[in-house]
Amino acid sequence: MALAFVGSAALGEAFAVLNRTVKDVITKTIAFKSILQQLKSTLDVLDPLVKDIQQSNRELGREARKYSNLTGWKHFVRYHYANKLCSLDEALGRFFQIHIPAWGLRNGIEVLRGVNDLCAQMNSAGINGVLPCAVPKPPDFTVGLDVSLKELKMELLKEEVLMLVLTAPGGCGKTTLVKMLCQDEDIKGKYEILFVMVTKTPNLKDIIRRIFRHKGDRVPEFQSDEDAINRLKQLLNRIKQQNPILLILDDVWSGSESLLEKFKFHMTGYKILVTSRTAFPRFSCKYKLEPLRDEDATKLFRHSAILQDGNSYIPDDDTVKKIVKFCGGFPLALEVIGSYLRGESAATWENRMQNWTSGDSILDSVPEDHLLKCLQSSLEFSDKKVKPKYEVIMKECFMDIGSFPEDQRIRVASLIDMWEELYELDEVGTIANLLEISSRNLANLVVTRRDASEVGRYYAEDFVLQHDLLRELAIHQCRQEPIEKTKKLIIDISGNNLPKWWTEQKEQHISSHLLSISTDENFSSSWCKIQPPEVKVLVLNFRTENYTLPEFVEKMEELKVLIVTNYGSFPVELGNFQLLGSAPNLKRIRLEKVSIPSICKTLSASRSLEKISLFMCHIGHAFRNCSIQISDALPNLREINMDYCINLVELPAGIFNIISLKKLNITNCHKLSKLPEGLGKLGNLEVLRLRSCTELLELPESTGSLHNLVVLDISDCLSISKLPKHIGKLCNMKEFHMKGCLALCNQLPPSIMDLEHLKLVVCDEGMAKRWESIIKEFPVHHSGTQIKVAEKDINLKWLRNHF
């Protein structure tokens, strides 16, 4: 069965019902005329946008009709529920904000290989409503680029220029300059901008898929690269009928000339801007970005070295000039070194200067080699507030971030799993390290959701970004020891070109605790043998349509963490999964965008697994077809995470026999509609998170049996219409997150007042008023309860950008 698509007519019809009802009520009701007028204004803003939607999913139309009849709008007025009218006005904006990204991002994809479902479009940017080819925001502070911006713009706008190559060494500010260009009124006001990050081993089809998804089109199944290019040309011809096109190919590596040639369509209203460390002699139109002048470099360095309160020590001008000369005008080096010295004493500055400077500029030789040396000096995590042990750990953590491919988002949840086993860091310690690394500009921690939680903070949507040059620095640091002795081994494989040391030795022995292997779309899963007895963390990154776990996994007796990430477009079946049964100490598994066989059958021999995380996975049989009970196969399982698992309709009953389970996080699983009564058997459960399961209708009555539950999160579960009658039996619950539960209509069961240990409720404004009335009525029981209204972020302007 193919994906169902519906034009603007169905959505428009449902929307018209809303609009007509409001108009009718306004003419007949005086008491709430101002509120209704505000509601009408909201609809007026939405009206032209709804008309622009051409291929919205049928489900969206049904949902719009459901909310148009939500207990009847006249019912609200008739019973004087003025506060609900206000909530409804907010709910409309929230509904479109929650649903349109979810459906809009999914609508472009027809899941291949017989999967007839909606696929949440979650490449590196899609989860949080950011489109795949959206232009990133420039940094808040830039200096010295104004002249370059004008010159670049002038070159690009020349009529004869089809492709312009912006070239400079790594860390010189090429991407920052392009981001600034995209904010220029003459550019963003004229062009449809498609911003594509290109990796060291680019995949033509994947780049084109991202462009299709960005435009909300269904992604064709390309038969070949030539077919993909032809389809792209057709798409671009359609786009440029509305606006000229600017295609930005960011961070193109040496050797990619043939790739660039394929994007050169000689058509009017189409330009390409390329950023690269390589000048590409084949292309005549170039702009070379020079390092910052001393004056501008000094400004950037001082900005990076000063604390927010302005109290940081900055030495005399001569010392600063030496540092600026040392950094050679490279913005990345200036920011990293400045951040490193921020807040240090005069003695520390002087000591560092003696170690670093010899009077030579890093430009006196090959720029990037010297830049790496410059950046390497910033890895001394010396801080009087930090114990020596943690200085070492932070440096190790920085190197670990290099385990993931360049230009990809690195999940904070993955780092938590790694660092828990490598360094015994808990979630708080991991975030503290990431904040420190981010503060030194060695990576960028991006928190996508400001969680009000005091107990059950959830990091599934947070990620880390790292400049590719800093990734090179991390890998460079890991390679300071011979292969057989290094404790971190990070391998990037292009095609089937394995490293020499791997092919020359029949069974190379390695003593690494961390092994990371990244392969591209041309890898055939032809693994050579190695002896990895000491590996504790195995990170596998791939892009192929078929992938097989290496056979040496069964020799990893110390393996504790497995992270497998598919960076391709579609879920891929994971071969050799049964080998994990030979890993007796395996504690944590994180799988992204894969289809897997039975977990309990595979891992029944190890019995050590504590945590399973499945992201965008096909998990149809993962917990089924078990010859033994799940609870017997996984007796020590403490945490299950399922996020954006598109084919999850119901949870296997066997999960609810795992009495050791303490955390159950099922988020963004839009087809999950019901939880079994067996949920109440999870007597040790402390966290139950069901965030954004939009089709979930209710919580089972047995929920009240979860006497150890501390955190309950049903945020954005739009369809839950009632809470369990005996929810008040959750005697240890401290946090209740329930924002965006529109179908609840601010109704709470009487037993809610029995939640005597409740410390925090996060909800919408209408529900907050209901809670406040309960607190006033029972002040003794709820005097310590904080009611926090969820932050509103209802900006309808983004709707136009999605369609």
N, C-alpha and C positions, 0 to 999 in steps of 0.2 A: 504494500500500500504506500503510495507516494505521499510526500508531505502535502498537507492541505494549505492552500494559500487563498486569501480572500482580498478583494479590492477594497477601495475606500467606501463602496456602497454599504456593506454590512456594518462597518464601524460607524459610518455616517448616520445610518438609520438609528442605531442605538444611541448615538450621541444626540440626535435630534429629539429623542424621547426626553432626555435630560433637559434639553434647552426649552422645549415646549412646556414641560411641567413647571420649571422655574418661572417662566413668563406668566403662566396661568395663576400660580400661587401669588406672585407679586401683585397682580391686579385685584386679588380677593383678600389679601391679608395686609393689614396696616401695622400691626404690633411689631413685626419683625422685618419691616420693609428694608431697613438699612443693611441688615445681615443678608437678606435675599438679593439686594442689589449688588453686594460684594460677591455673592455667589454667581450672579449673572455675569459680572465682570470677568470672573475666572473662566466661565464658559466662553465668553466672547474672545478671550485670548486663545483658548484652545481651538475654537471653531475653524479658523483658516488652516491650522496645523493638521487637524484631523483630515481635512479635505486633501492634503498633500500626500497622505499615506496611501500607497498603491498596492503593497503586497504584505499587509499585516496578516498574522496568523488568524485562522477562524476562532481559535480559542480566545483571542483578545476580544473579538466581537462579542462572544458569549459572556465573557467576564464583564464587559461594559454594560450589557443588558442586565446582568445580575445586579450590578451596583445601581443601575437606574431604578430598580424596583426594591432596593434594600429597605424593607418594611414600609415602603411608600413614602414619598416626600411629603405628601399632604398630611400623612400621619404625624410627621414631626411637628408641623404647624398646628394641627388640630389639638395636640396635647402639649403645646407650648414648650417644646424642647428646643429652646433657642440655642443652647450650647451645642446641641447635636448638629444644628445647621452650620455653626461655625466649624465644627469638626468635619462636616461633609465637604465644606469648601476646601479645607486642608487635605482631606482624603482624596479629592479629585486630583489635585496636584501630585500627591504622593502616589496615587494609583498609577498615574501615567509615568511617574519617575521610576517606580519599582518595576512595572510591567513592560513598558516600552523598551528599556534596555534589554531585559531578559528575552522578550520575544523578538525584538528587532535584531539583536545580535544572533539569535538562533535561526531567524528566518532565512538567512543566506545559505544555509548548509543543508544538503541532503546526505544523511549519513550513509556511507557506502556499505557494500557487502551485506545487504539484506537487513540492515538496521533501519527500521522505519520509524524514526523518532526525531524529536527536536533536539538538536545538539547545541548546548550553550556555547556560544562562540568565545572560547577562552584561550586565545594565544596569549602572548605576553602582556596584552593590555586589556583583553575583553572582559574580564570578570567584573571590574568595577565601573563599567559603563564607558570606558575609554576606547575609542575605535582604533583598529590596528594600524592605520596610517595617519593618525592624528599628529599634529605638530606639538612636540613637547614645549613646555614653557621655558623661556630663557632664565638664567640665574637672576636672583633679586639684585645682585650687585655686579656690574660690569664696568670696565674702564679701558680706554685706549682703543676701542673698536669702531668709533664713530666714522673716522675717515675710511677705514676698510669697508664699512657697511655701505657708504655712498659709492665707493669705487666698484664693489661687487655688484650692487644694484644696477649701476650704469652699464657694466659689462653684460649682465644678464638680459637687460631689456633691449640690447641691440638687436635689430630686426634679423640680422643674418645669423645670430647665435642660436643653434639648436641645443647643443650640449656644452656646458661650462664646467670645467674641473677646478674646484677650489682645493689647492694643495698646500700642505705644511706638515712639519713633523708632528708626531703624536704629542698631545698635551699642549698644543699651541692655541687652541680655541676655535678650531674649524666649525665644530657642531654648534658651539655657542653663537658664533657669528651667523650661521644659517637660521638658528632659532630667532635671532633678532631680526633678520631679514624677513622672516615670515610674519612678524608683527608690524612691519612697515605698511602704512595705509595703501601705498601704490601697489603693493604685492598682494596682501590679503584681501584688499578690496577688489582686485581684478581677477586673481587666479583661483582655481580649484586646486588646492595644494595636497599632494599625496606624499607623505614623509615615510620613507622606507629605510629601516636599519638593515644593512647588509653585513653578513658575517664573513669570517675569513674563508669559509667554504660555502659560498652561497648556493642556494637551491632556487633555480629559475621558477619552477612551478609553485614553490611555496611563496615566493615574492608576489607572484600574480594572484595566488589565492587570497593573500592578505588584501590586495587592492580590491578584489571582488567583494570580499566580506566588508571592507570599509564602506563600500557603496551600497551595501544591503542587498546585493544580487546573489542569486543562487550560484554556488561555486560549481562549475562544470567538472566532470571527470576528464582531465586532459589525457589524450592518447599519446602525446609526445611533447617535447619542448616547442616544436614548431606549431603544434595545435594550440598550445598555451599562448604563444605569442600572437597568433591570429585572433584568438578570442579576446586577448587584451586590446588589440588594435580596434576591434569592434566596440568594446566597452568604452575606450577613450574617445572614439568618434561620437558616441552617444553623449558622453559627458561634456565634450567641448561645444556641443550645440548650445549649452547654457552658459558656460564660462571657459576661457582658456585654461589650460592645464599646466601646472608646474609639478613635475615629478622630481622629488629629491631622493637621491640614493646616497645614504650617509655611511661613511666608513668603509669604502670599497678598497679591497686589498690589492696588492701587486699581483699581476697574473690574471686579472679579471677583465681584461680588455674585451674579450669575446662576449662576455656577459653584457657589457655596456653597449656594444654594437647592436645587440638584439633589441634594445629598447629605443634605438634611434629610428623613429618613424618620421618620415619627411611629410609632415602635415602642418597646416597652419594652426595657430593657437595651441602649440605644444612645445614646452621647453623642459630640459633636464639639467639639474644641478647636482654635481657629484662632489662629495668630499672624500679625500684620500691622502694618505701619506706619500703616495706615488704620483708623479706628474703625468704619467701615461703619454709618452712621446707621440703615439698614434693620433692623439686628439689635439688640435691646434688651439682651441679656445681655453685658456687657463687664467686663473688668478692665484697668485702666491701670497699667502698670509704670512707676514713677517712677525717675529717675536715682538713683545711689547717694548716700547722705548723706556729708558731708565726711569723717567718721571712717572709714567703710567704704571710700570712694574712696581715702583716704590709705593704708590697708592694702594695697589692690590695687595701687596705684602702687608702693609700696615693694617689694612682692613681685616685681613685674615688673622693677624697676630693680636688684635685687640679683643678683649672680652666684651660681652654685651653691655656690661656696666661701665666700660671705658677705663677700668683701673689697671689694665695690664701694663707691665713694664716694657718699654721699648727703648733700646739703647740709642746711642748717638748716631748721627747721620752717617758717619764713616763706617760704622759697623753694618748698618742697614744697606749701604751701598755695596759692601763686600758680599752680603747675602744675595742682593739683587743680581750682582755680577755672577755669583756662583750659580744662580738659577737661570741665568741667560735669557731672561724675558719670557720664559715659558709659564703661562698662567697656572697650569696644573702644578708645577713645581713650587711656584710662589705660594699657592693656596695651601699645599700640603706642608711645606716647611713652616709657613706662618702659623698654621693651626698647631703644628707640633710644638712650637716655641711659646704658644699662647699661655700666659699666666706663669711662665717660668721666672726665676730670679735672675738678677744681673750676672751672678757667678755662673749660672747654668748657661746663659747666652754666651758668655765668654769662652767657656769650656767647649761648647758645641762649635763655635767659630774656629777655634784652634784645630779641632779635629777635621772640620770640613774644608776650610778654604786654603788654597795654595796660590791664589792670585790668578788662576786660570778660569776662563769661562767654560761652561759645559758645551759651548758651541765650537770649541777648538778642535773637536774630532767628530766622529759620527754622532749626530745629535741624540738619537734615542738611546744609544748605549750609555752616554754620559747622563742623560736624563734619568735612566734607571739607577745609576749610581747616586745621583742627587736624591732621588726619592727613597733609595735604600736607607739613607741616613735618618729618615723620619720614622724608621721602624724601631727605634730605641724607645720603648714605652716606659721611660723613666718618669716617675711621678711620686713625689713624697707622700701623696695620699693613697698610693697603691702599693700593696705588699709585693715584694720581689717575685713571688710565685705567680701573681696575676699579671705582672709585666710580661713574663714569658708566655703565659697563656694567651694574652691579647695578640702577641706576635704570631703565635701558632694559629689563632683564629683567623687572623688576616690572611695567612697563607691558605687556610682551608677554603676560604671563599673562592679561590682560584680553581676549585674542583668542578665548577660549573661552567658551561660554555660562555663565550664572550657575547655581549649584547643581549643576554637573557636575564629575565627576572629570577632571582634566587629566593626561594621560599624561606621565610624565617623559620617555619615549622621544620624544614629539612635541617637547618643549622642547629635547632634545638635538639633534634634527635642525635646529630653527630656529636655535639659538644657534651651532651649528657653522658655519653659512653667514653669519649676520649679524655675529658677533663673533669668529669663529675660536676658540670655546671647545670643548675636547674634553669627553668624558664627565665626567672628574674636575673640570674647571672648571665645568661645568654644575651638578653636585651641590654644589660649594662655594658657588656663588651661591645655589642654592635653600636650602641650610642657613643662609646669612646672612639671606636674606629671611624664612625661617621663624623664625629666632631673634628677628627684630624684629616678629613677629606680623603680618606683612603677607601671609602665606599660611601654609599648613600642609603640610609635606612628610610624606607617609605612606609608610613603607617596609614593604611587606607581607611580605617574606621576608628574614630575616637571612642573607645569603649569605656563606659562608666564603671565597669565591673571592678570591685575591690578584691574579689576572690577568684573568679573564673575567667580571667583575661584569655581571649582567644586570638591566636596569631595566624590563622590559616590564610587570611587575605593580605597579610603584610609581606613585604619583600625587600630585597637589597639589590641595588644596582652598583656596578663597578666599571670604571673606565677600563678599556681593553689594555691600556698601558700598565695600569695598576695590576691587572690580572697577570700580565707578563712578569711584573715584578714579583708577584706571589710565586709564580712557577719558577722564576729564576732563583728565588730563595730556597725553594724545595730541592733544587738541583745542585746544591753546594756539596753534596756528598755523593759517592758512587752509588749506582743503582741498587746494588746488593745491600747497602747500608742505610740508605735514606729512609726516614720514617714517614715521609709523604711522597707518594709517587703519582704524578698527574700526567696522563698520556692523552694526547690528541692524535687521532688516526684519520688520515685523509685517504679515502678509498680503502684498499686493502694493504696499504703501505705501512706495515708494522715497523716499529723501531728496530734498528740493526741489532741491538743487544738482545732483543726478544727472539729474533729469528736465528741468530748465530748460536745461541745456547739451546740445547735440546729441552732442558727444563730449568730455566733461570730461577734461582732462589732469590726471593726478596724478603726483606725484614720489615717492610712498611706496615704501619698501623692504619694508614689511610691509603686506599687505592682508588683512583678516579680514572675512568676510561671514557673518552668522548669519541664517537664515531659519526661519520656523515652519511648521507643518503646512498652512497655507493658501496658501503661496507657489506660484505657477504656473510658476516658472522663466522668467518673462518679463523678460529682462535688458535694460537700456539699455546703450548703448555708452559706453565710456570709453577713454582712452588711457593705459595703464599701463606705459610702456616700462621703468621702473626697478624694478618690483616683483621682489624676490628670493624672498620667502616669501608664498605664497598659502594662507590657511586658510579652508576652506569648511565650515560647520556647518549641517546641515539636519535636517528631521523629516518631510518629505513622502514619499509612497509612490512618487513618480517624481522623479528629479532629473537635471538636465542641466547639464553644465559650461558656464559663460558663454562666449560666442564671443570675448570679448576676451582669452581665454587665449592664443589663437594670436598675439597681439601682444606677449606677454610674453617678449621676447628675453633678458632677464636672469633669468628665473625659474629658481631653483635648488631650491626646496623646495615640494612640494605636499602639503597635509594635508587630507584629506576625511573628515569624520566624520558618520555617520548616527546621530542620537540617537533615532530611532524604534525600533520593536520588532522589525522584520524586515529582513533584507538587501534592498537596493534596487538595481536595475540602474542603472548610471551611464551616462548618455547623453553624447554628444559626446566620448567618451574619446579619439577619434582626434585631437582638437585638440592633445593633448600632443605629438604628433609635430612640431609647429611650434615647440616650446620647445627650442632647440638646446643650452642649458646646464643643463637639468634634471638634478639629481644625486640627489635623494631624493624618494621617493613613499611616503606613508603613507596607507593606506585602511582605514577601519573600517566594518564591517557593510555592504559593498556587493558587488554581483555585477558582474564586469568582463569585457570581451572580451579578446582576445589582447594581452598586454603587449608581446611581442617584435615583433609586426607593427606596433603603434602607434608604438613608440619606436625603431624601426630607423633612422629618419632622424636622430635626435639623437645616438645612440651615446655619450652622456655619463653615462648613469644609473649610479650607484654603489651605491645602496641601495634595496631594496624591502621595505616592511613591510606585511603584510596581517593584519588583526585581525578575527576573526569574519566573514571574507569567504567568498563562494562563488567558488572559483577554478577551477572545472571546466575552463575553456578559456583561462585566463590565460596559460599557457605552451604552448598547443597551437595547432593550425591555423596554424602559422607557414609562410610561403612561404620563409623563410630559416632557417638554424640559429639557435637561441637564442644560442649563443656568438658568432655573427657579428652578431646584432642588439644584443647587450648586451656588448660586448667589455671594458668597464671595470667591470662589476658586481662589487662587493667583498663585499656583505652581503645575505642574504635572511633575512627574519623572517616566519614564519607561526605565528600563535597562535590557538588555538580556531577553526581553519578546519574546520568540521564535515563538509564533504564531501570532504576530502582522504583518499583511499584509497591512492594511490601518487604518488610524485614523478615528474614527467616525466623521461624519460631524458636529454633535451637539457640539463637543468640541470647535469648532471655533465660537460658539455663546456666549461663556463665556467671556464677555467683561472685566471682572475683572482680567483675567489671566495676570500675569506679567512674569512668567518663564515657559518655555516649554522645557523640557530636554528629548529627545528620543535618547538613546544611545545603541549601540551594538544590535540593532534590525535588524538582517541581512535579514529578508524577507520583510521589509518595502521598497516598490519601488516607492511610489508616495505620494505626499501631495496634498490635494485638494486646489482649488483656494480660498476656504473659509478662508485660513490662513490669508489673508489680512484683515479680519474683526477684528482680535485681536489688536485693536488700542492701548491698554495699554501694550502690550508685550514689555518687556525690554531685555529678554534673550531668544534666540532661539538656542538650542544646539542639533545638529543632529550627533554627533560624532560616527564614525564607523558604520554607517548604510550603509553597503557595497553595497546594491542593489538599493539604492536610485538614481534615474536617473537624477533628476533635482529639482530645487526649482520653485514653481509656480510663474508666473509673478506678482501675487498679493503681493508677498513679499515686493515689493517696497512701499506698503501702510503702512508698519509697522513703522510709523514715530517716535515712541518712543523707537525703538529697539536700545539697547546700545551694546550688544554682539551678534555676529553671529558666530557659531562654526560648521563647516562642516568637521572637521579634519577626515582624513581616510575614507571619503565617496568616495570610489574608482571609482564609476560608474557615478558620476555627470560630465557631459560633457560640460555643459555651465551654466553660471550664468544668473539670470534674466536680461533682457535688460535694465530695469529701476532700477537697484539696487542702482544707485546713488541717488535715492529719500530717502534713509535711512539717513535722515538729522542729526540724533542724534547718529549714530553708532560710537562708539569709538574703538571697538576691532573686528577684523576679523581673525578667526582662520581657516586656510585652508590647513594645511600640509597634505600630502598624497593624495591629490585629483589628481590622476594620469591622469584621463581621460580629465581633463581640458586642458592639453597640454600647460600650461602657457598662455592660452588665457583669456583676461579680456575684458568685454564690455566697450565701450567708456564712458558710464555714470559713471564708477568707479571713474573717476577723480572729480566727484561732491561731494564725501564724505569728506567734508571740516572739519568735527570734528573727523576724524579718527586719533587715537593716536597710535594704535598698530596693526601690521599685523604679524601673525606667519605663515610661509609657508616654502616650500622647496627652495633649492638654486636656481633652475631654475626660479621659480615664483618670488623669491626675486629680481632677476635681472630685471624682467619685471616691478615690482613695483618701483624699483629704477629709471628706465627710465621715469616712469610717474612723479615721484617727481621732477626729473630734468627738465621735460618739463613744469610742473606747480608748481614751488617752492612756490608761494604765498599761494596756497590752502593747500599744504601738507608739509610745512616746519617743523611742529611738529610731523610728523608721523614717528614712529620707525618701521623699517622692521627687524624682528627677524627670522633668519633661525632656524628652528626646529632642536634640537639636533639629531645627527645621532647615531643610535645604531644598526648598521647592522652587527651583528656577526653571521656568518652562522654555527659556530660550534654547536650551540644549536640544529640544525636540526637533528643531529644524535641521540640526546637524546630523541627526540619526537617520533621516530619510531623504 
